[in-house]
Amino acid sequence: MILFFALCFVGVAIAGCSAFLIFWPLTLVHIRDRHPPLVAAFGPGAFLKPVALGWLLARRYRPLGDRSLSGLATPAWLSLLTIFFGLGMAALLWLLSLVIP
């Protein structure tokens, strides 16, 4: 039963990945069109660059005051947290299944 719940959390992580694949590219296109200094900071191909993901995780889009950017980046941030939460809980439950027979 524990492994079933671990698998359910993997499904949660997959749902987060789906949302991330929708909102993060939209956020990057908005940044490309309206915030050229950020494009220079991220460099080309910023989709999975640690600098860009760190910027998203630290929510550094909020001080920019662009409501459209916030509207795109906040769901991307939540989906990234959902991926981490789902995979983390699945790993913890898997470890628990090794301890509890």
Phi and psi restraints in degrees (range 20) as a CNS / XPLOR table:
assign (resid 1 and name C) (resid 2 and name N)
       (resid 2 and name CA) (resid 2 and name C) 1.0 -63.7 20.0 2
assign (resid 2 and name N) (resid 2 and name CA)
       (resid 2 and name C) (resid 3 and name N) 1.0 -41.9 20.0 2
assign (resid 2 and name C) (resid 3 and name N)
       (resid 3 and name CA) (resid 3 and name C) 1.0 -68.3 20.0 2
assign (resid 3 and name N) (resid 3 and name CA)
       (resid 3 and name C) (resid 4 and name N) 1.0 -28.7 20.0 2
assign (resid 3 and name C) (resid 4 and name N)
       (resid 4 and name CA) (resid 4 and name C) 1.0 -63.4 20.0 2
assign (resid 4 and name N) (resid 4 and name CA)
       (resid 4 and name C) (resid 5 and name N) 1.0 -44.4 20.0 2
assign (resid 4 and name C) (resid 5 and name N)
       (resid 5 and name CA) (resid 5 and name C) 1.0 -67.0 20.0 2
assign (resid 5 and name N) (resid 5 and name CA)
       (resid 5 and name C) (resid 6 and name N) 1.0 -34.6 20.0 2
assign (resid 5 and name C) (resid 6 and name N)
       (resid 6 and name CA) (resid 6 and name C) 1.0 -62.0 20.0 2
assign (resid 6 and name N) (resid 6 and name CA)
       (resid 6 and name C) (resid 7 and name N) 1.0 -41.8 20.0 2
assign (resid 6 and name C) (resid 7 and name N)
       (resid 7 and name CA) (resid 7 and name C) 1.0 -65.4 20.0 2
assign (resid 7 and name N) (resid 7 and name CA)
       (resid 7 and name C) (resid 8 and name N) 1.0 -35.5 20.0 2
assign (resid 7 and name C) (resid 8 and name N)
       (resid 8 and name CA) (resid 8 and name C) 1.0 -62.5 20.0 2
assign (resid 8 and name N) (resid 8 and name CA)
       (resid 8 and name C) (resid 9 and name N) 1.0 -38.8 20.0 2
assign (resid 8 and name C) (resid 9 and name N)
       (resid 9 and name CA) (resid 9 and name C) 1.0 -69.6 20.0 2
assign (resid 9 and name N) (resid 9 and name CA)
       (resid 9 and name C) (resid 10 and name N) 1.0 -30.0 20.0 2
assign (resid 9 and name C) (resid 10 and name N)
       (resid 10 and name CA) (resid 10 and name C) 1.0 -63.9 20.0 2
assign (resid 10 and name N) (resid 10 and name CA)
       (resid 10 and name C) (resid 11 and name N) 1.0 -38.7 20.0 2
assign (resid 10 and name C) (resid 11 and name N)
       (resid 11 and name CA) (resid 11 and name C) 1.0 -63.2 20.0 2
assign (resid 11 and name N) (resid 11 and name CA)
       (resid 11 and name C) (resid 12 and name N) 1.0 -37.7 20.0 2
assign (resid 11 and name C) (resid 12 and name N)
       (resid 12 and name CA) (resid 12 and name C) 1.0 -62.7 20.0 2
assign (resid 12 and name N) (resid 12 and name CA)
       (resid 12 and name C) (resid 13 and name N) 1.0 -42.1 20.0 2
assign (resid 12 and name C) (resid 13 and name N)
       (resid 13 and name CA) (resid 13 and name C) 1.0 -64.1 20.0 2
assign (resid 13 and name N) (resid 13 and name CA)
       (resid 13 and name C) (resid 14 and name N) 1.0 -37.6 20.0 2
assign (resid 13 and name C) (resid 14 and name N)
       (resid 14 and name CA) (resid 14 and name C) 1.0 -66.5 20.0 2
assign (resid 14 and name N) (resid 14 and name CA)
       (resid 14 and name C) (resid 15 and name N) 1.0 -38.8 20.0 2
assign (resid 14 and name C) (resid 15 and name N)
       (resid 15 and name CA) (resid 15 and name C) 1.0 -63.2 20.0 2
assign (resid 15 and name N) (resid 15 and name CA)
       (resid 15 and name C) (resid 16 and name N) 1.0 -41.1 20.0 2
assign (resid 15 and name C) (resid 16 and name N)
       (resid 16 and name CA) (resid 16 and name C) 1.0 -63.1 20.0 2
assign (resid 16 and name N) (resid 16 and name CA)
       (resid 16 and name C) (resid 17 and name N) 1.0 -38.0 20.0 2
assign (resid 16 and name C) (resid 17 and name N)
       (resid 17 and name CA) (resid 17 and name C) 1.0 -64.6 20.0 2
assign (resid 17 and name N) (resid 17 and name CA)
       (resid 17 and name C) (resid 18 and name N) 1.0 -39.6 20.0 2
assign (resid 17 and name C) (resid 18 and name N)
       (resid 18 and name CA) (resid 18 and name C) 1.0 -62.2 20.0 2
assign (resid 18 and name N) (resid 18 and name CA)
       (resid 18 and name C) (resid 19 and name N) 1.0 -44.9 20.0 2
assign (resid 18 and name C) (resid 19 and name N)
       (resid 19 and name CA) (resid 19 and name C) 1.0 -65.8 20.0 2
assign (resid 19 and name N) (resid 19 and name CA)
       (resid 19 and name C) (resid 20 and name N) 1.0 -38.8 20.0 2
assign (resid 19 and name C) (resid 20 and name N)
       (resid 20 and name CA) (resid 20 and name C) 1.0 -63.3 20.0 2
assign (resid 20 and name N) (resid 20 and name CA)
       (resid 20 and name C) (resid 21 and name N) 1.0 -40.6 20.0 2
assign (resid 20 and name C) (resid 21 and name N)
       (resid 21 and name CA) (resid 21 and name C) 1.0 -68.6 20.0 2
assign (resid 21 and name N) (resid 21 and name CA)
       (resid 21 and name C) (resid 22 and name N) 1.0 -16.7 20.0 2
assign (resid 21 and name C) (resid 22 and name N)
       (resid 22 and name CA) (resid 22 and name C) 1.0 -89.6 20.0 2
assign (resid 22 and name N) (resid 22 and name CA)
       (resid 22 and name C) (resid 23 and name N) 1.0 -50.9 20.0 2
assign (resid 22 and name C) (resid 23 and name N)
       (resid 23 and name CA) (resid 23 and name C) 1.0 -84.5 20.0 2
assign (resid 23 and name N) (resid 23 and name CA)
       (resid 23 and name C) (resid 24 and name N) 1.0 -31.9 20.0 2
assign (resid 23 and name C) (resid 24 and name N)
       (resid 24 and name CA) (resid 24 and name C) 1.0 -67.8 20.0 2
assign (resid 24 and name N) (resid 24 and name CA)
       (resid 24 and name C) (resid 25 and name N) 1.0 -44.4 20.0 2
assign (resid 24 and name C) (resid 25 and name N)
       (resid 25 and name CA) (resid 25 and name C) 1.0 -62.7 20.0 2
assign (resid 25 and name N) (resid 25 and name CA)
       (resid 25 and name C) (resid 26 and name N) 1.0 -36.7 20.0 2
assign (resid 25 and name C) (resid 26 and name N)
       (resid 26 and name CA) (resid 26 and name C) 1.0 -63.6 20.0 2
assign (resid 26 and name N) (resid 26 and name CA)
       (resid 26 and name C) (resid 27 and name N) 1.0 -38.8 20.0 2
assign (resid 26 and name C) (resid 27 and name N)
       (resid 27 and name CA) (resid 27 and name C) 1.0 -63.7 20.0 2
assign (resid 27 and name N) (resid 27 and name CA)
       (resid 27 and name C) (resid 28 and name N) 1.0 -43.9 20.0 2
assign (resid 27 and name C) (resid 28 and name N)
       (resid 28 and name CA) (resid 28 and name C) 1.0 -66.1 20.0 2
assign (resid 28 and name N) (resid 28 and name CA)
       (resid 28 and name C) (resid 29 and name N) 1.0 -35.3 20.0 2
assign (resid 28 and name C) (resid 29 and name N)
       (resid 29 and name CA) (resid 29 and name C) 1.0 -66.8 20.0 2
assign (resid 29 and name N) (resid 29 and name CA)
       (resid 29 and name C) (resid 30 and name N) 1.0 -41.1 20.0 2
assign (resid 29 and name C) (resid 30 and name N)
       (resid 30 and name CA) (resid 30 and name C) 1.0 -62.6 20.0 2
assign (resid 30 and name N) (resid 30 and name CA)
       (resid 30 and name C) (resid 31 and name N) 1.0 -41.9 20.0 2
assign (resid 30 and name C) (resid 31 and name N)
       (resid 31 and name CA) (resid 31 and name C) 1.0 -62.9 20.0 2
assign (resid 31 and name N) (resid 31 and name CA)
       (resid 31 and name C) (resid 32 and name N) 1.0 -43.5 20.0 2
assign (resid 31 and name C) (resid 32 and name N)
       (resid 32 and name CA) (resid 32 and name C) 1.0 -59.8 20.0 2
assign (resid 32 and name N) (resid 32 and name CA)
       (resid 32 and name C) (resid 33 and name N) 1.0 -39.4 20.0 2
assign (resid 32 and name C) (resid 33 and name N)
       (resid 33 and name CA) (resid 33 and name C) 1.0 -80.5 20.0 2
assign (resid 33 and name N) (resid 33 and name CA)
       (resid 33 and name C) (resid 34 and name N) 1.0 -30.9 20.0 2
assign (resid 33 and name C) (resid 34 and name N)
       (resid 34 and name CA) (resid 34 and name C) 1.0 -123.1 20.0 2
assign (resid 34 and name N) (resid 34 and name CA)
       (resid 34 and name C) (resid 35 and name N) 1.0 -8.4 20.0 2
assign (resid 34 and name C) (resid 35 and name N)
       (resid 35 and name CA) (resid 35 and name C) 1.0 -136.0 20.0 2
assign (resid 35 and name N) (resid 35 and name CA)
       (resid 35 and name C) (resid 36 and name N) 1.0 73.2 20.0 2
assign (resid 35 and name C) (resid 36 and name N)
       (resid 36 and name CA) (resid 36 and name C) 1.0 -57.9 20.0 2
assign (resid 36 and name N) (resid 36 and name CA)
       (resid 36 and name C) (resid 37 and name N) 1.0 -34.6 20.0 2
assign (resid 36 and name C) (resid 37 and name N)
       (resid 37 and name CA) (resid 37 and name C) 1.0 -61.9 20.0 2
assign (resid 37 and name N) (resid 37 and name CA)
       (resid 37 and name C) (resid 38 and name N) 1.0 -33.4 20.0 2
assign (resid 37 and name C) (resid 38 and name N)
       (resid 38 and name CA) (resid 38 and name C) 1.0 -69.8 20.0 2
assign (resid 38 and name N) (resid 38 and name CA)
       (resid 38 and name C) (resid 39 and name N) 1.0 -36.2 20.0 2
assign (resid 38 and name C) (resid 39 and name N)
       (resid 39 and name CA) (resid 39 and name C) 1.0 -61.1 20.0 2
assign (resid 39 and name N) (resid 39 and name CA)
       (resid 39 and name C) (resid 40 and name N) 1.0 -41.5 20.0 2
assign (resid 39 and name C) (resid 40 and name N)
       (resid 40 and name CA) (resid 40 and name C) 1.0 -66.1 20.0 2
assign (resid 40 and name N) (resid 40 and name CA)
       (resid 40 and name C) (resid 41 and name N) 1.0 -36.8 20.0 2
assign (resid 40 and name C) (resid 41 and name N)
       (resid 41 and name CA) (resid 41 and name C) 1.0 -69.9 20.0 2
assign (resid 41 and name N) (resid 41 and name CA)
       (resid 41 and name C) (resid 42 and name N) 1.0 -37.8 20.0 2
assign (resid 41 and name C) (resid 42 and name N)
       (resid 42 and name CA) (resid 42 and name C) 1.0 -78.3 20.0 2
assign (resid 42 and name N) (resid 42 and name CA)
       (resid 42 and name C) (resid 43 and name N) 1.0 -34.7 20.0 2
assign (resid 42 and name C) (resid 43 and name N)
       (resid 43 and name CA) (resid 43 and name C) 1.0 82.1 20.0 2
assign (resid 43 and name N) (resid 43 and name CA)
       (resid 43 and name C) (resid 44 and name N) 1.0 178.1 20.0 2
assign (resid 43 and name C) (resid 44 and name N)
       (resid 44 and name CA) (resid 44 and name C) 1.0 -72.9 20.0 2
assign (resid 44 and name N) (resid 44 and name CA)
       (resid 44 and name C) (resid 45 and name N) 1.0 148.0 20.0 2
assign (resid 44 and name C) (resid 45 and name N)
       (resid 45 and name CA) (resid 45 and name C) 1.0 66.0 20.0 2
assign (resid 45 and name N) (resid 45 and name CA)
       (resid 45 and name C) (resid 46 and name N) 1.0 51.3 20.0 2
assign (resid 45 and name C) (resid 46 and name N)
       (resid 46 and name CA) (resid 46 and name C) 1.0 -81.3 20.0 2
assign (resid 46 and name N) (resid 46 and name CA)
       (resid 46 and name C) (resid 47 and name N) 1.0 4.3 20.0 2
assign (resid 46 and name C) (resid 47 and name N)
       (resid 47 and name CA) (resid 47 and name C) 1.0 -57.0 20.0 2
assign (resid 47 and name N) (resid 47 and name CA)
       (resid 47 and name C) (resid 48 and name N) 1.0 -48.3 20.0 2
assign (resid 47 and name C) (resid 48 and name N)
       (resid 48 and name CA) (resid 48 and name C) 1.0 -119.0 20.0 2
assign (resid 48 and name N) (resid 48 and name CA)
       (resid 48 and name C) (resid 49 and name N) 1.0 20.7 20.0 2
assign (resid 48 and name C) (resid 49 and name N)
       (resid 49 and name CA) (resid 49 and name C) 1.0 -71.8 20.0 2
assign (resid 49 and name N) (resid 49 and name CA)
       (resid 49 and name C) (resid 50 and name N) 1.0 137.7 20.0 2
assign (resid 49 and name C) (resid 50 and name N)
       (resid 50 and name CA) (resid 50 and name C) 1.0 -58.7 20.0 2
assign (resid 50 and name N) (resid 50 and name CA)
       (resid 50 and name C) (resid 51 and name N) 1.0 -32.9 20.0 2
assign (resid 50 and name C) (resid 51 and name N)
       (resid 51 and name CA) (resid 51 and name C) 1.0 -63.8 20.0 2
assign (resid 51 and name N) (resid 51 and name CA)
       (resid 51 and name C) (resid 52 and name N) 1.0 -45.4 20.0 2
assign (resid 51 and name C) (resid 52 and name N)
       (resid 52 and name CA) (resid 52 and name C) 1.0 -69.9 20.0 2
assign (resid 52 and name N) (resid 52 and name CA)
       (resid 52 and name C) (resid 53 and name N) 1.0 -41.0 20.0 2
assign (resid 52 and name C) (resid 53 and name N)
       (resid 53 and name CA) (resid 53 and name C) 1.0 -68.5 20.0 2
assign (resid 53 and name N) (resid 53 and name CA)
       (resid 53 and name C) (resid 54 and name N) 1.0 -35.8 20.0 2
assign (resid 53 and name C) (resid 54 and name N)
       (resid 54 and name CA) (resid 54 and name C) 1.0 -64.7 20.0 2
assign (resid 54 and name N) (resid 54 and name CA)
       (resid 54 and name C) (resid 55 and name N) 1.0 -38.9 20.0 2
assign (resid 54 and name C) (resid 55 and name N)
       (resid 55 and name CA) (resid 55 and name C) 1.0 -61.3 20.0 2
assign (resid 55 and name N) (resid 55 and name CA)
       (resid 55 and name C) (resid 56 and name N) 1.0 -41.5 20.0 2
assign (resid 55 and name C) (resid 56 and name N)
       (resid 56 and name CA) (resid 56 and name C) 1.0 -69.0 20.0 2
assign (resid 56 and name N) (resid 56 and name CA)
       (resid 56 and name C) (resid 57 and name N) 1.0 -45.7 20.0 2
assign (resid 56 and name C) (resid 57 and name N)
       (resid 57 and name CA) (resid 57 and name C) 1.0 -65.3 20.0 2
assign (resid 57 and name N) (resid 57 and name CA)
       (resid 57 and name C) (resid 58 and name N) 1.0 -33.8 20.0 2
assign (resid 57 and name C) (resid 58 and name N)
       (resid 58 and name CA) (resid 58 and name C) 1.0 -81.3 20.0 2
assign (resid 58 and name N) (resid 58 and name CA)
       (resid 58 and name C) (resid 59 and name N) 1.0 -2.7 20.0 2
assign (resid 58 and name C) (resid 59 and name N)
       (resid 59 and name CA) (resid 59 and name C) 1.0 57.1 20.0 2
assign (resid 59 and name N) (resid 59 and name CA)
       (resid 59 and name C) (resid 60 and name N) 1.0 41.6 20.0 2
assign (resid 59 and name C) (resid 60 and name N)
       (resid 60 and name CA) (resid 60 and name C) 1.0 -77.7 20.0 2
assign (resid 60 and name N) (resid 60 and name CA)
       (resid 60 and name C) (resid 61 and name N) 1.0 4.9 20.0 2
assign (resid 60 and name C) (resid 61 and name N)
       (resid 61 and name CA) (resid 61 and name C) 1.0 -81.6 20.0 2
assign (resid 61 and name N) (resid 61 and name CA)
       (resid 61 and name C) (resid 62 and name N) 1.0 -19.0 20.0 2
assign (resid 61 and name C) (resid 62 and name N)
       (resid 62 and name CA) (resid 62 and name C) 1.0 -66.8 20.0 2
assign (resid 62 and name N) (resid 62 and name CA)
       (resid 62 and name C) (resid 63 and name N) 1.0 -41.8 20.0 2
assign (resid 62 and name C) (resid 63 and name N)
       (resid 63 and name CA) (resid 63 and name C) 1.0 -67.7 20.0 2
assign (resid 63 and name N) (resid 63 and name CA)
       (resid 63 and name C) (resid 64 and name N) 1.0 -13.1 20.0 2
assign (resid 63 and name C) (resid 64 and name N)
       (resid 64 and name CA) (resid 64 and name C) 1.0 -69.5 20.0 2
assign (resid 64 and name N) (resid 64 and name CA)
       (resid 64 and name C) (resid 65 and name N) 1.0 -22.7 20.0 2
assign (resid 64 and name C) (resid 65 and name N)
       (resid 65 and name CA) (resid 65 and name C) 1.0 75.1 20.0 2
assign (resid 65 and name N) (resid 65 and name CA)
       (resid 65 and name C) (resid 66 and name N) 1.0 13.0 20.0 2
assign (resid 65 and name C) (resid 66 and name N)
       (resid 66 and name CA) (resid 66 and name C) 1.0 -92.8 20.0 2
assign (resid 66 and name N) (resid 66 and name CA)
       (resid 66 and name C) (resid 67 and name N) 1.0 108.3 20.0 2
assign (resid 66 and name C) (resid 67 and name N)
       (resid 67 and name CA) (resid 67 and name C) 1.0 -66.9 20.0 2
assign (resid 67 and name N) (resid 67 and name CA)
       (resid 67 and name C) (resid 68 and name N) 1.0 -32.6 20.0 2
assign (resid 67 and name C) (resid 68 and name N)
       (resid 68 and name CA) (resid 68 and name C) 1.0 -67.2 20.0 2
assign (resid 68 and name N) (resid 68 and name CA)
       (resid 68 and name C) (resid 69 and name N) 1.0 -40.3 20.0 2
assign (resid 68 and name C) (resid 69 and name N)
       (resid 69 and name CA) (resid 69 and name C) 1.0 -65.1 20.0 2
assign (resid 69 and name N) (resid 69 and name CA)
       (resid 69 and name C) (resid 70 and name N) 1.0 -41.7 20.0 2
assign (resid 69 and name C) (resid 70 and name N)
       (resid 70 and name CA) (resid 70 and name C) 1.0 -62.1 20.0 2
assign (resid 70 and name N) (resid 70 and name CA)
       (resid 70 and name C) (resid 71 and name N) 1.0 -38.6 20.0 2
assign (resid 70 and name C) (resid 71 and name N)
       (resid 71 and name CA) (resid 71 and name C) 1.0 -66.4 20.0 2
assign (resid 71 and name N) (resid 71 and name CA)
       (resid 71 and name C) (resid 72 and name N) 1.0 -25.4 20.0 2
assign (resid 71 and name C) (resid 72 and name N)
       (resid 72 and name CA) (resid 72 and name C) 1.0 -93.6 20.0 2
assign (resid 72 and name N) (resid 72 and name CA)
       (resid 72 and name C) (resid 73 and name N) 1.0 -37.6 20.0 2
assign (resid 72 and name C) (resid 73 and name N)
       (resid 73 and name CA) (resid 73 and name C) 1.0 -77.8 20.0 2
assign (resid 73 and name N) (resid 73 and name CA)
       (resid 73 and name C) (resid 74 and name N) 1.0 -31.2 20.0 2
assign (resid 73 and name C) (resid 74 and name N)
       (resid 74 and name CA) (resid 74 and name C) 1.0 -63.6 20.0 2
assign (resid 74 and name N) (resid 74 and name CA)
       (resid 74 and name C) (resid 75 and name N) 1.0 -45.6 20.0 2
assign (resid 74 and name C) (resid 75 and name N)
       (resid 75 and name CA) (resid 75 and name C) 1.0 -63.9 20.0 2
assign (resid 75 and name N) (resid 75 and name CA)
       (resid 75 and name C) (resid 76 and name N) 1.0 -33.3 20.0 2
assign (resid 75 and name C) (resid 76 and name N)
       (resid 76 and name CA) (resid 76 and name C) 1.0 -65.5 20.0 2
assign (resid 76 and name N) (resid 76 and name CA)
       (resid 76 and name C) (resid 77 and name N) 1.0 -40.4 20.0 2
assign (resid 76 and name C) (resid 77 and name N)
       (resid 77 and name CA) (resid 77 and name C) 1.0 -63.8 20.0 2
assign (resid 77 and name N) (resid 77 and name CA)
       (resid 77 and name C) (resid 78 and name N) 1.0 -46.7 20.0 2
assign (resid 77 and name C) (resid 78 and name N)
       (resid 78 and name CA) (resid 78 and name C) 1.0 -62.9 20.0 2
assign (resid 78 and name N) (resid 78 and name CA)
       (resid 78 and name C) (resid 79 and name N) 1.0 -38.9 20.0 2
assign (resid 78 and name C) (resid 79 and name N)
       (resid 79 and name CA) (resid 79 and name C) 1.0 -69.0 20.0 2
assign (resid 79 and name N) (resid 79 and name CA)
       (resid 79 and name C) (resid 80 and name N) 1.0 -35.7 20.0 2
assign (resid 79 and name C) (resid 80 and name N)
       (resid 80 and name CA) (resid 80 and name C) 1.0 -65.5 20.0 2
assign (resid 80 and name N) (resid 80 and name CA)
       (resid 80 and name C) (resid 81 and name N) 1.0 -41.1 20.0 2
assign (resid 80 and name C) (resid 81 and name N)
       (resid 81 and name CA) (resid 81 and name C) 1.0 -64.0 20.0 2
assign (resid 81 and name N) (resid 81 and name CA)
       (resid 81 and name C) (resid 82 and name N) 1.0 -36.7 20.0 2
assign (resid 81 and name C) (resid 82 and name N)
       (resid 82 and name CA) (resid 82 and name C) 1.0 -64.4 20.0 2
assign (resid 82 and name N) (resid 82 and name CA)
       (resid 82 and name C) (resid 83 and name N) 1.0 -39.0 20.0 2
assign (resid 82 and name C) (resid 83 and name N)
       (resid 83 and name CA) (resid 83 and name C) 1.0 -61.5 20.0 2
assign (resid 83 and name N) (resid 83 and name CA)
       (resid 83 and name C) (resid 84 and name N) 1.0 -49.2 20.0 2
assign (resid 83 and name C) (resid 84 and name N)
       (resid 84 and name CA) (resid 84 and name C) 1.0 -62.9 20.0 2
assign (resid 84 and name N) (resid 84 and name CA)
       (resid 84 and name C) (resid 85 and name N) 1.0 -42.6 20.0 2
assign (resid 84 and name C) (resid 85 and name N)
       (resid 85 and name CA) (resid 85 and name C) 1.0 -64.0 20.0 2
assign (resid 85 and name N) (resid 85 and name CA)
       (resid 85 and name C) (resid 86 and name N) 1.0 -47.7 20.0 2
assign (resid 85 and name C) (resid 86 and name N)
       (resid 86 and name CA) (resid 86 and name C) 1.0 -61.9 20.0 2
assign (resid 86 and name N) (resid 86 and name CA)
       (resid 86 and name C) (resid 87 and name N) 1.0 -45.8 20.0 2
assign (resid 86 and name C) (resid 87 and name N)
       (resid 87 and name CA) (resid 87 and name C) 1.0 -69.3 20.0 2
assign (resid 87 and name N) (resid 87 and name CA)
       (resid 87 and name C) (resid 88 and name N) 1.0 -36.6 20.0 2
assign (resid 87 and name C) (resid 88 and name N)
       (resid 88 and name CA) (resid 88 and name C) 1.0 -64.7 20.0 2
assign (resid 88 and name N) (resid 88 and name CA)
       (resid 88 and name C) (resid 89 and name N) 1.0 -44.8 20.0 2
assign (resid 88 and name C) (resid 89 and name N)
       (resid 89 and name CA) (resid 89 and name C) 1.0 -67.5 20.0 2
assign (resid 89 and name N) (resid 89 and name CA)
       (resid 89 and name C) (resid 90 and name N) 1.0 -37.5 20.0 2
assign (resid 89 and name C) (resid 90 and name N)
       (resid 90 and name CA) (resid 90 and name C) 1.0 -63.1 20.0 2
assign (resid 90 and name N) (resid 90 and name CA)
       (resid 90 and name C) (resid 91 and name N) 1.0 -41.3 20.0 2
assign (resid 90 and name C) (resid 91 and name N)
       (resid 91 and name CA) (resid 91 and name C) 1.0 -65.7 20.0 2
assign (resid 91 and name N) (resid 91 and name CA)
       (resid 91 and name C) (resid 92 and name N) 1.0 -42.1 20.0 2
assign (resid 91 and name C) (resid 92 and name N)
       (resid 92 and name CA) (resid 92 and name C) 1.0 -64.1 20.0 2
assign (resid 92 and name N) (resid 92 and name CA)
       (resid 92 and name C) (resid 93 and name N) 1.0 -41.9 20.0 2
assign (resid 92 and name C) (resid 93 and name N)
       (resid 93 and name CA) (resid 93 and name C) 1.0 -68.2 20.0 2
assign (resid 93 and name N) (resid 93 and name CA)
       (resid 93 and name C) (resid 94 and name N) 1.0 -35.2 20.0 2
assign (resid 93 and name C) (resid 94 and name N)
       (resid 94 and name CA) (resid 94 and name C) 1.0 -63.9 20.0 2
assign (resid 94 and name N) (resid 94 and name CA)
       (resid 94 and name C) (resid 95 and name N) 1.0 -44.3 20.0 2
assign (resid 94 and name C) (resid 95 and name N)
       (resid 95 and name CA) (resid 95 and name C) 1.0 -63.0 20.0 2
assign (resid 95 and name N) (resid 95 and name CA)
       (resid 95 and name C) (resid 96 and name N) 1.0 -39.0 20.0 2
assign (resid 95 and name C) (resid 96 and name N)
       (resid 96 and name CA) (resid 96 and name C) 1.0 -63.2 20.0 2
assign (resid 96 and name N) (resid 96 and name CA)
       (resid 96 and name C) (resid 97 and name N) 1.0 -36.2 20.0 2
assign (resid 96 and name C) (resid 97 and name N)
       (resid 97 and name CA) (resid 97 and name C) 1.0 -68.1 20.0 2
assign (resid 97 and name N) (resid 97 and name CA)
       (resid 97 and name C) (resid 98 and name N) 1.0 -24.8 20.0 2
assign (resid 97 and name C) (resid 98 and name N)
       (resid 98 and name CA) (resid 98 and name C) 1.0 -75.4 20.0 2
assign (resid 98 and name N) (resid 98 and name CA)
       (resid 98 and name C) (resid 99 and name N) 1.0 -29.9 20.0 2
assign (resid 98 and name C) (resid 99 and name N)
       (resid 99 and name CA) (resid 99 and name C) 1.0 -83.6 20.0 2
assign (resid 99 and name N) (resid 99 and name CA)
       (resid 99 and name C) (resid 100 and name N) 1.0 -43.0 20.0 2
assign (resid 99 and name C) (resid 100 and name N)
       (resid 100 and name CA) (resid 100 and name C) 1.0 -96.3 20.0 2
assign (resid 100 and name N) (resid 100 and name CA)
       (resid 100 and name C) (resid 101 and name N) 1.0 116.7 20.0 2
